[in-house]
Amino acid sequence: MPPPWSPKLFVNKDKFNDMCPNGEKTIFYRKCKIEIFSECRQVDGLVKRITLYMDYKRLITMEVRSYYACRKDKLVIRRRFPYEFKLIEHYESSLQFNHWKKMIRIDGRYRKLYFYHHR
């Protein structure tokens, strides 16, 4: 069989791992905005941010969900409710550092911690 006429296909590993151009990608939906960041490019380990809005013009923010990876404190998800002044953080279980499962904080007035049952 003769060799193919097209040149050999080459994909750079960095571009393939990014899954988005320049390490950042933004997608708009009706009441939602999704920002995708390539892994380990952000200083704080941010991978994805989902912003939910109350109106179709995307002016009133209802909730902001931030997904993290590659963090020492094992923070996985941070949910922020700006009009309620509420912050919820979910942590991954680890043997060395973190014993927290979830933390709920309301504007410095109220803080509630949930621990893993095996700690």
N, C-alpha and C positions, 0 to 999 in steps of 0.2 A: 504494500500500500504506500502511496507517495506521502511525504510529509505535508502537514497542513500549511496553507499559504499565509495564515495570520501569524504574527509574532507570539512568542510565549507570554502568557498572562502573568503579570506580577502585581501583587497587592502589598503595599507597605504595612508592616505589623502595627505600627503606631496609628495609622489612619484606620485600620480595621478595628483596633481596640477602642478607638474613640467613639465610633458609631455616630458621630456628629461632627460637622465641620468646625474647625477652630476650637474644639473642646466644649462647645456650648450650642444648644439648640432650644428654640422657643416655639411652642405650639399654642395657638389660641383656639378655644372652643367657645360655645355660647356664654356660659357663666363661669368659665374656667381658663386659667393660664398654666401651662406646664413648661417648666424650664429643666432641661436635662444637661448635666455636666459630666464630662468624662471623669472616670474614677481616679482619685489621687491627684487631681489637678488643682482643686480648690484647697486653700490653706486649712480650712476647718473640716474638710472631708465631705463636703456637700456633694451629693450625687444627683438628687432630684428635688425640685420644689414645685408643689402644686398649690396654686392660689385659687380659692373658691370665692365667687362674688355673689351678691344678692340680686343685682340688676344686670340687664343685658349690655349696658354700656361699660360694665366693669369699673364702676366707681366706688361702690361700697363693698369693702372686703369682709367676708364672713369668716373665713378660716385660711390659715397658711400652714401647709404641711411640708416639712423639710425632712428628707431622707438622707442619712449619713452612712458612710462606710470608712473603714480604716482609721478608727479613732481609738485612742488609748482608754478613754473612759467608757467605751462600748455603747455610746449613745446611738440609737438606731433611728428613732422618729421623734421629731419635735413638732407639736401642734400648737399653734398660736391663734388665739381668738382676740383680735385687737379691740373690739368694742366691749368685750366683757373683761378685759385686762387679765386674761387667763392664759396660762402656759402649761402644757402637759408634755412631759418627756418620758419616752419609753427606752429602757436600757436592756441590752442583751446580757445574759448570764455569763459570768466569767469566774474562774477560780481564784484569781489573784486580786483584782482591783475592786470590782463593783459588786455590791450586794443588793442594790436597788433594782426594783422591777419597773416602777413607775413613780413619777413625782408630779404632783399637781400644785401649781403656785398661782395665787390670785393677787397680783399687784403688791406683794410684800406684806399683805395682811394675813394671808392664810397659806400654809404649806402642809401638804400631806404626802407621806412617803409610804410606798408599798414595797415590801421586801420579798425576795424569793423564799419559798418555804424551806429550802434545804440549807439556808444560812442561819 
